[in-house]
Amino acid sequence: MSRRAALFLLPLIYAGYISLGLPDGTLGVAWPKIHVDLAQPLKAAGWIMVVGTLLSAVASFSSGPILRRFTTGPVVLASCLLTGGAIVLMSQAPRFAWLVAAAIPLGLGAGAVDAALNGYVARHYTGRHMNWLHACWGIGATTGPLLITQFLATSHGWRGGYLLIGSLQLGLAAIFLFTLRLWTEGPAARPAPAADSAAPPAAPLHPAHSEAGWLSALLFMLYVAAEGSTGLWATSILVVGRGIPQAEAGVCAALFYAAITGGRIATGFVVDRWGNRRLVTGGALLALVGILLFSQAGSAPFAAAALILTGIGMAPIFPGLMHEVPRRFQPDAVFTIIGRQSGAACIGAALFPAAAGWLGDAVSLDAVVWAVALGVVLLVLGIRRLDRIS
């Protein structure tokens, strides 16, 4: 690939990950209105999450053979068409069953594009670009809730917001269609990463079927469970549980994703100097402080500050743990571990936000916050254990 083509391809990769993030934070913001309009209980949002994320896991686990057969560009194009069409379908849903049905292509498309772009960047670009790739997801996840919040204040409501987001996805698919040739050759594969300065100098490399191999996957499940539960239920906790106006609560949720985005952009500048492990451990501790503060937040400014701290803390965890895989595991185990991490992340996203909704319905919405705090405590302990053994 020519240098000029490579320079054009990287912004497309970033745009693809922005599109992946666009719908992710919207359901939590829109759901307080959707469940009233469609006469559903508050906890029913969990079913949409379960279907979408389980199908995303199926697509992620199947991505290897699919990518080998069709290559990255066509897979990204098809995924964008699936997600865009699904979101447009959501905007027209007359009944709750339509939302569940739309979650099927949405999950399949999101899982496929996630695996395709992560794999491509891991093979061809540096750790800095891996962090910035995930920052692009945060840009989408921040923009989506803001768009929905603005539309909720108009006569178009959540349907108009989803129609716009779906149309943006389909427009991006058209761009991918006209630039497919850029994917026919990739830039040279990046060399094996150097050792992390925060890692033990002679840390042994582990096989896939080891304590470190399974603990690494568990950490991804815990992280995504905490992030997903916070993103989905923060608005409902503030609106229903604490009486904060919808518009202010929606901005708070958007700031959570904005903090993740900003944190990942900043991480890209310092990760080579500070090391993944130091940033991941410090981030997990900061996220714990943030979620504990959120448990006491009774006003929008306090809640916003707590969610910003939580988001900044969570920012380096996902890309940092993924970028450490070649440093912890034997070369023939790397792809197995990354696939296992992606699958565990999907399981965490599928089960725990839904379970948090049932907990909030059965006990209280404040119980959801404490459940997330417990999950972050387990994440901190797990990260420390993984660093000790690998």
URHUDA-V507120 format. One line per field, one symbol per residue. psi: psi as a letter, one per 40 degrees, with the letter a starting at -180 (. if undefined). A space follows every 10 residues. Layout:
BEGIN
psi: ???
END
This chain:
BEGIN
psi: hidddddddd dddddddddd ddededdddd dddddddefi ideddddddd dddddddddd deddddddde iddddddddd dddddddddd deheiddddd dddddddddd dddddddddd dddeiidddd dddddddddd dddddddddd ddeiedaddd dddddddddd dddddddefd ddediiiiii ihiiihdeii dfhihiidgi dddddddddd dddddddddd ddeddddddd defhiddddd dddddddddd ddddddddde ddddiddddd dddddddddd dddddeheid dddddddddd dddddedddd dddedeedii deeddddddd dddddddddd dddddddddd ddcidddddd dddddddddd dddddddde.
END
